[in-house]
């Protein structure tokens, strides 16, 4: 025979589990939002780096008279971005 207090105890534990699950869901949502903001920030930093690199290349081309092809320029920007992101 089941003791009369067992269902109450089980309901109490169920309530605790539901509460803890709710807290975990909230924490997961907060972490996901932080990660999204971090990715957005990194993307903005990469765009800024590309923009600065383009300015540097244009200034250098004007000063030296050297003209680089679009493909060379794009490869240079990508290489520099990857190097700065991974360093």
Buried (B, 14 or more C-beta within 10 A) or exposed (E): EEEEEEEEEEEEEEEEEEEEEEEEEEEEEEEEEEEEEEEEEEEEEBEEBBEEBBEEBEEEEEEEEEEBEEEEBEEBBEEBBEEEEEE
